[in-house]
Amino acid sequence: ESGGASGGTGSGSGGSGGTGGSGSSGGSGSSGISDGSGTATDTNPDRNGIGGTDQNGGTTADIGAIIIERSGIIKKPAFVITHDNVICENIISPSILKDDGLYPMIDFEMSLITISPNHETPMHLLKGTSESMFILSGNADMLINGRFMTAEQGNLVHVPKNTPMIVRNGGRSDLKYLSITYPPYSPENEILDSDSEFNKLRADSEDATAIIVSEVTPEVFFKDVTVANLINPKIIKDYNQNYSIGCGIAYITIPEGSQTEPHIVEGTTEVDHILKGKGEFAVNSRIMAFDEGDTLYIQSGAHQSITNTGDGDLVYLSITCPPYDPGVDSSVKSK
């Protein structure tokens, strides 16, 4: 459902904030991918176990979408020196898609980071890489380019490239956040303060500050489906003309019993991480079920619709690459 990166006004509370490094997330494979022939719910189980509703088996390219199941994602330390106190679960990246025989249509990486109570990331920066962090639970106490700041559950924090950072969990329970790095995270670009390159890159970002987006007014996009744009190129330029981002991030809510209109978005690939609820998505005549914690990968040009099949709201974070443009959405152009 690619309505998810437009619609909202992006009226963040502004100012500054920070994010915790995506850690050494690059390259860890995800074994929880389903393309309709695996563990995705089969709505027509009489065809030799092939999931979906179309009458030919089809390939992933034909299906146009996959589900990355929460239970199949590999956990590993995000930084060697933090051992098990900062854990990374690499959800999706171009390398993961390639490893599973898929053609990657995204230029970012998304990981789930967990920091244990009273622990923190080391001081580090991401060379040539910006990072957006969506806080799922807990509070993040951060030191970003020499500035102390705090982000709470539901906040999105954007850190420009080459910006030094520490993220600390001073609470009594785990701090969890989604880390979205653009371009995709690379271990070679994670520079610790002990590295000779650190001070040079730090000097290049001397005036950089992070952005905290804490309150965004949602707008109705499909009938009763609301979209709140958290960050995209236009929003980030309103904060600082020197900042840039190559994807859009939005917070989508589908009420109980509702759905997005069937539509096609040309030239934009969508990744939806389910924050709350469950549902089904129909893509190119196939129907697959998903649960809280799963991630949907919907390729550009796919005919798609998402339905809330659970009790209460279905809520997800939608990342579009390149950023969503209503001008290429068939549901918008037809109005």
C-alpha positions in Angstrom: 0.0 0.0 0.0 2.1 2.8 -1.2 -0.1 5.6 -0.1 2.2 5.4 2.8 4.8 8.1 2.0 2.7 11.0 1.1 -0.6 12.4 2.4 0.7 13.7 5.7 2.0 17.2 6.2 5.2 16.3 8.1 4.8 18.9 10.8 7.4 17.5 13.1 8.2 19.2 16.4 11.6 20.0 15.0 14.8 20.8 16.7 17.4 18.2 17.4 17.7 14.6 18.2 19.8 11.6 17.4 19.9 8.0 16.5 21.8 5.0 17.5 24.1 3.5 14.9 22.6 0.7 12.8 25.5 -1.2 14.1 27.1 -4.0 12.3 23.9 -5.0 10.7 25.0 -5.3 7.1 25.1 -8.7 5.5 23.3 -10.8 8.1 20.9 -12.9 6.2 17.2 -13.1 7.0 15.7 -16.6 6.8 12.2 -15.5 7.4 11.3 -14.6 3.8 8.1 -15.9 2.3 7.0 -15.3 -1.2 3.6 -17.0 -1.2 5.2 -20.5 -1.5 6.4 -20.7 2.0 4.7 -19.9 5.3 2.5 -17.1 4.1 -1.2 -17.9 4.6 -2.6 -19.9 1.7 -6.1 -18.8 0.8 -6.4 -21.6 -1.8 -4.6 -24.6 -0.4 -5.5 -27.1 -3.1 -2.6 -26.1 -5.4 0.2 -28.2 -3.9 0.8 -25.8 -1.1 1.4 -22.7 -3.2 0.1 -19.7 -1.3 -2.2 -17.0 -2.8 -5.3 -16.9 -5.0 -4.0 -16.9 -8.6 -4.2 -20.0 -10.7 -0.6 -20.3 -11.8 2.2 -20.9 -9.4 4.1 -17.8 -10.3 7.5 -16.6 -9.3 8.4 -13.9 -6.7 8.7 -11.4 -9.6 5.2 -12.3 -10.8 3.8 -12.0 -7.2 5.4 -8.6 -6.8 5.7 -8.9 -3.0 7.2 -11.0 -0.1 6.7 -11.2 3.6 9.7 -11.2 5.9 8.5 -12.9 9.1 9.7 -11.7 12.5 10.4 -15.2 13.7 13.0 -15.9 11.0 15.3 -12.9 11.5 18.8 -13.5 12.7 20.1 -11.7 15.9 23.7 -10.7 16.3 25.8 -8.1 18.3 25.6 -4.7 16.6 29.1 -3.8 17.7 31.9 -6.2 18.6 32.8 -4.3 21.7 29.2 -4.3 23.1 28.8 -8.0 22.8 25.2 -9.0 23.7 24.2 -5.6 25.1 23.4 -4.0 21.7 21.7 -6.5 19.4 20.9 -6.0 15.7 18.3 -7.9 13.7 18.8 -7.1 10.1 15.3 -7.1 8.5 15.8 -6.0 4.9 18.6 -4.7 2.7 19.6 -5.1 -1.0 22.1 -7.8 0.0 19.4 -9.8 1.8 17.2 -9.7 -1.2 20.0 -10.7 -3.5 20.9 -13.6 -1.2 17.4 -14.9 -1.6 17.5 -14.6 -5.4 15.4 -11.4 -5.6 16.1 -8.3 -7.6 16.6 -5.5 -5.0 14.5 -2.4 -5.7 15.5 -0.5 -2.6 18.5 1.6 -1.7 18.3 1.5 2.1 18.6 -1.0 4.9 16.3 -1.5 7.9 17.3 -3.2 11.1 15.8 -3.7 14.6 18.2 -2.5 17.3 17.8 -3.6 21.0 19.9 -2.0 23.7 19.8 -3.5 27.2 19.1 -1.3 30.3 22.1 0.8 31.4 24.1 0.1 28.2 24.9 2.2 25.1 26.5 2.1 21.7 30.1 3.2 21.4 30.9 6.6 20.0 30.7 6.2 16.2 29.6 7.8 13.0 28.4 6.5 9.6 30.5 7.6 6.8 28.4 9.0 3.9 25.3 7.4 5.4 22.3 9.0 7.1 20.2 7.2 9.7 16.6 7.5 10.7 15.5 5.8 13.9 11.9 5.1 14.9 11.6 4.4 18.7 9.5 1.4 19.3 9.8 1.2 23.1 11.8 2.9 25.8 13.6 6.2 25.8 16.9 6.9 23.9 19.3 9.2 25.7 21.7 10.4 23.0 24.9 12.4 22.6 24.8 13.7 19.0 27.7 15.8 17.8 28.3 17.0 21.4 24.6 17.7 22.1 22.6 15.8 24.7 19.0 14.9 23.6 16.3 12.4 24.3 13.8 10.6 22.1 10.7 8.8 23.3 8.5 6.0 22.0 6.9 7.0 18.7 9.5 9.6 17.9 11.5 9.5 14.7 15.0 10.7 14.8 17.1 11.6 11.8 20.9 11.9 12.0 22.8 13.3 8.9 25.8 11.5 7.4 29.2 11.7 9.2 27.6 12.8 12.5 29.2 11.4 15.7 26.7 9.7 18.1 26.1 7.6 21.2 22.8 6.1 22.0 22.2 5.0 25.6 19.4 3.2 27.4 19.1 4.5 30.9 15.8 2.8 31.6 14.8 -0.4 33.3 13.6 -2.2 30.2 15.0 -2.7 26.7 15.3 0.2 24.3 14.1 -0.9 20.8 14.1 1.1 17.6 14.0 0.6 13.9 17.2 1.8 12.2 16.8 2.9 8.5 20.1 3.7 6.9 20.4 5.5 3.5 22.4 4.4 1.5 22.4 0.8 3.0 24.7 0.3 6.0 28.2 -1.0 5.2 30.6 -2.2 8.0 33.4 -0.3 6.2 31.5 3.0 6.7 31.0 2.5 10.5 33.8 4.6 12.0 34.6 4.4 15.7 36.3 7.3 17.5 39.5 5.2 17.7 39.7 5.2 13.9 42.1 7.7 12.3 39.4 8.8 9.9 37.0 9.7 12.7 38.2 13.3 13.4 38.4 14.3 9.7 34.8 13.2 9.1 33.7 14.7 12.3 35.2 18.1 11.2 33.2 17.8 8.0 29.9 17.6 10.0 30.9 20.1 12.7 27.7 22.1 12.4 25.4 19.1 11.8 22.6 18.4 14.2 20.0 15.7 14.4 16.2 16.1 14.0 13.5 14.7 16.3 10.1 14.4 14.7 7.6 13.9 17.6 4.2 15.2 16.5 2.8 14.9 13.0 -0.8 15.6 12.0 -2.1 12.6 10.1 -4.2 13.1 6.9 -6.9 10.9 5.4 -5.6 9.2 2.3 -7.9 6.3 1.5 -11.4 7.0 2.9 -10.7 6.3 6.6 -7.0 5.3 6.3 -4.7 7.9 7.7 -1.1 8.8 6.8 1.3 10.8 8.8 4.5 11.7 6.9 7.4 11.6 9.3 10.3 12.4 6.9 10.9 12.7 3.2 13.1 15.0 1.0 10.7 18.0 1.3 10.3 17.7 5.1 14.0 17.4 5.7 14.7 20.5 3.5 12.4 22.5 5.7 14.7 21.7 8.6 18.0 22.2 6.9 18.7 22.8 3.2 22.0 20.9 3.4 20.4 17.6 4.6 19.0 15.0 2.2 17.3 11.6 2.3 16.5 9.2 -0.6 13.4 7.6 0.9 10.2 8.5 2.6 9.0 7.3 6.0 5.3 7.5 7.1 3.1 6.2 9.9 0.0 4.5 8.5 -3.2 3.5 10.4 -6.0 1.4 8.9 -9.1 1.1 11.2 -10.6 -2.2 12.1 -12.5 -3.7 9.1 -11.1 -1.2 6.6 -8.6 -1.4 3.8 -6.6 0.6 1.3 -8.0 1.0 -2.2 -6.5 -1.3 -4.8 -3.9 0.7 -6.6 -0.6 0.7 -8.5 2.4 2.9 -7.7 4.9 3.1 -10.6 8.6 3.6 -9.9 8.4 3.3 -6.1 9.0 0.2 -4.0 7.4 0.0 -0.5 8.6 -1.7 2.7 5.9 -1.9 5.5 6.9 -2.9 9.0 3.8 -4.0 11.0 3.8 -2.2 14.4 0.4 -3.3 15.6 -2.4 -5.7 14.4 -2.6 -8.2 11.6 -4.0 -8.3 8.1 -3.9 -9.5 4.6 -2.4 -7.9 1.5 -3.5 -8.6 -2.0 -0.7 -8.2 -4.6 -1.2 -9.1 -8.3 -4.1 -11.4 -7.5 -2.4 -13.2 -4.6 -3.5 -12.9 -1.0 -1.0 -13.3 1.9 -1.5 -12.9 5.6 0.8 -11.1 8.0 1.1 -10.5 11.7 2.6 -7.9 14.1 6.4 -7.7 13.7 6.3 -8.9 10.0 7.7 -6.8 7.2 6.1 -6.5 3.7 8.2 -5.9 0.6 6.1 -4.6 -2.3 7.8 -4.1 -5.6 7.2 -1.1 -7.9 4.3 -1.4 -10.2 2.5 -4.1 -8.2 -1.3 -4.0 -8.0 -1.9 -3.9 -4.3 -4.3 -3.5 -1.4 -3.9 -4.0 2.4 -6.8 -5.1 4.6 -7.1 -5.0 8.4 -8.4 -8.4 9.5 -7.7 -8.0 13.2 -9.4 -6.4 16.2 -8.5 -2.7 16.6 -6.3 -0.6 14.3 -3.7 -1.9 12.0 -0.6 0.3 12.3 2.6 0.1 10.3 5.7 2.1 9.3 5.9 2.5 5.6 9.3 3.2 3.9 9.2 4.1 0.2 12.1 4.2 -2.2 12.3 6.5 -4.0 10.1 8.6 -1.9 6.4 8.3 -2.6 4.9 10.7 -5.2 1.1 10.9 -5.5 1.5 11.7 -9.1 2.5 8.1 -9.9 -0.2 6.5 -7.7 -3.2 5.2 -9.7 -5.6 5.8 -6.9 -4.7 9.5 -6.8 -4.6 10.0 -10.6 -8.0 8.5 -11.0 -9.6 11.0 -8.5 
